[in-house]
Amino acid sequence: MNKQKKPRSLKRWIKLKYTELMRAPGGPSFVALGFSIGMAIEMFTLPTYGLAFFLIFPLIYWLNGSLAGALIGFVVGKIIFIPVAFINSRVGGWVLPDHMKIHLSFAPDWLNHILLVNLKLIVGGIIDGIVLGFIFYFPIKYSIRYVADKRREKRRIRRSMFDAHGNRTPATE
């Protein structure tokens, strides 16, 4: 009996969080901005060993975005990171000078090479993250607005059906 209750409660919790996100007080742009911030931060968090994750909180506060949207964007960014990491490295290689070398005298050569590759991933990830944030902002914003408009239209039709049958609605009382 307990096993049947847990998936149902998890499903209800996810549905509740989805509903709260769709009805966020800041509107669709609030959620879309949070999603874009999470996506942008994820693109350079792996080479920084997860420390870039802590940038989400001040950016959300400073830009007034949705934390829930940012966390969803962060997770989506984790899903698409592997194919995008190659592009991040290429963009970082284009931006950084060709003659750039990292040489720590106390470190072996292989570690210096890894640091250079991570630097390319960070620089390329910042650039690609900002671009992906801009790219994802508008589709997320308009899809949330579409869902809200569709829900509003469905409620309007349902209310007009009740009025047509002579039932009193709380608005007419």
SULBEL-V982747 format. One record per pair of residues at least 24 apart in sequence whose ideal C-beta (glycine too) atoms are under 10 Angstrom apart, sorted by the first residue. I is the first residue (numbers start at 1). J is the second residue. D is the distance in whole Angstrom. If there is no record, write none. Layout:
i	j	d
I	J	D
I	J	D
//
This chain:
i	j	d
17	68	7
17	72	10
18	68	10
18	72	10
18	147	10
19	151	10
20	68	8
21	66	7
21	68	5
21	69	7
21	72	8
21	144	8
22	144	6
22	147	6
22	148	6
22	151	8
23	144	10
23	148	8
23	151	9
24	66	6
24	68	8
24	69	8
24	144	8
25	66	10
26	64	7
26	65	8
26	66	7
26	69	10
27	66	10
27	141	9
27	144	8
27	145	8
27	148	8
28	69	10
28	140	8
28	141	5
28	142	7
28	143	8
28	144	4
28	145	5
28	146	9
28	147	9
28	148	7
28	149	10
29	64	10
29	65	9
29	66	10
29	137	8
29	138	10
29	140	9
29	141	5
29	144	9
29	145	9
30	64	7
30	65	6
30	66	5
30	69	7
30	141	9
30	144	9
31	65	8
31	66	5
31	68	8
31	69	4
31	70	9
31	72	9
31	73	10
31	140	7
31	141	8
31	144	6
32	65	8
32	66	8
32	69	7
32	73	9
32	133	10
32	136	8
32	137	5
32	138	7
32	139	8
32	140	4
32	141	4
32	142	8
32	143	9
32	144	7
32	145	9
33	59	10
33	60	9
33	63	6
33	64	7
33	65	4
33	66	7
33	69	7
33	70	9
33	73	10
33	133	9
33	137	7
33	140	9
33	141	8
34	59	9
34	60	6
34	63	9
34	64	9
34	65	4
34	66	3
34	67	6
34	68	7
34	69	3
34	70	4
34	71	8
34	72	8
34	73	7
34	74	10
34	140	9
35	65	8
35	66	8
35	68	9
35	69	4
35	70	7
35	71	9
35	72	6
35	73	4
35	74	9
35	76	8
35	77	9
35	133	8
35	136	6
35	137	8
35	139	10
35	140	5
35	141	9
35	144	9
36	63	9
36	65	8
36	69	8
36	70	8
36	73	6
36	129	9
36	130	9
36	132	8
36	133	4
36	134	7
36	135	9
36	136	6
36	137	5
36	138	9
36	140	7
36	141	9
37	62	10
37	63	7
37	65	5
37	66	9
37	67	9
37	69	8
37	70	5
37	73	7
37	74	9
37	129	9
37	133	7
37	137	10
38	65	9
38	66	9
38	67	9
38	68	9
38	69	7
38	70	4
38	71	6
38	72	7
38	73	3
38	74	4
38	75	8
38	76	8
38	77	6
38	78	10
38	129	10
38	133	9
38	136	10
39	69	10
39	70	9
39	72	9
39	73	4
39	74	7
39	75	10
39	76	6
39	77	5
39	78	10
39	80	9
39	128	10
39	129	7
39	130	10
39	132	5
39	133	5
39	134	10
39	135	9
39	136	6
39	137	9
39	140	9
40	70	9
40	73	8
40	74	10
40	77	8
40	125	9
40	126	8
40	127	10
40	128	9
40	129	4
40	130	6
40	131	9
40	132	7
40	133	4
40	134	9
40	136	9
40	137	10
41	70	8
41	73	8
41	74	6
41	77	8
41	125	9
41	126	10
41	129	7
41	133	9
42	70	10
42	73	7
42	74	5
42	75	8
42	76	8
42	77	3
42	78	6
42	79	9
42	80	9
42	81	6
42	84	9
42	125	9
42	129	7
42	132	9
42	133	10
43	77	6
43	80	9
43	81	7
43	84	7
43	85	9
43	87	10
43	88	6
43	121	9
43	122	9
43	124	8
43	125	4
43	126	7
43	127	9
43	128	5
43	129	3
43	130	8
43	131	9
43	132	6
43	133	9
44	77	10
44	81	10
44	88	8
44	92	10
44	118	10
44	121	7
44	122	5
44	123	8
44	124	8
44	125	3
44	126	5
44	127	9
44	128	8
44	129	6
44	130	10
45	74	8
45	77	8
45	78	9
45	81	9
45	122	9
45	125	8
45	129	9
46	77	10
46	78	9
46	81	7
46	82	10
46	85	7
46	88	9
46	118	9
46	121	7
46	122	9
46	125	8
47	85	9
47	88	9
47	89	10
47	92	9
47	114	10
47	115	10
47	117	8
47	118	4
47	119	8
47	120	9
47	121	4
47	122	5
47	123	9
47	124	9
47	125	7
48	118	8
48	121	9
48	122	6
48	125	9
49	118	9
52	122	8
52	125	9
52	126	9
52	129	9
69	140	8
69	144	9
72	140	9
73	132	9
73	133	8
73	136	7
73	137	10
73	140	8
76	132	10
76	136	8
76	140	10
77	125	10
77	129	8
77	132	8
77	133	10
77	136	9
80	132	8
81	125	9
84	124	9
84	125	8
84	128	6
84	129	9
84	132	8
85	121	7
85	124	9
85	125	8
85	128	9
86	121	10
86	124	9
87	124	7
87	125	9
87	127	10
87	128	6
87	131	10
87	132	10
88	120	8
88	121	5
88	122	8
88	123	8
88	124	4
88	125	4
88	126	9
88	127	8
88	128	5
88	129	8
89	117	7
89	118	10
89	120	5
89	121	6
89	123	9
89	124	6
89	125	9
89	128	10
90	120	8
90	124	7
90	128	9
91	120	8
91	121	10
91	123	8
91	124	4
91	125	8
91	126	9
91	127	5
91	128	6
91	131	9
92	116	10
92	117	9
92	118	9
92	119	7
92	120	3
92	121	6
92	122	7
92	123	4
92	124	3
92	125	7
92	126	9
92	127	8
92	128	9
93	117	9
93	120	5
93	121	10
93	123	9
93	124	7
94	120	9
94	123	9
94	124	8
94	127	9
95	120	8
95	123	5
95	124	7
95	126	9
95	127	7
96	120	6
96	123	6
96	124	9
//
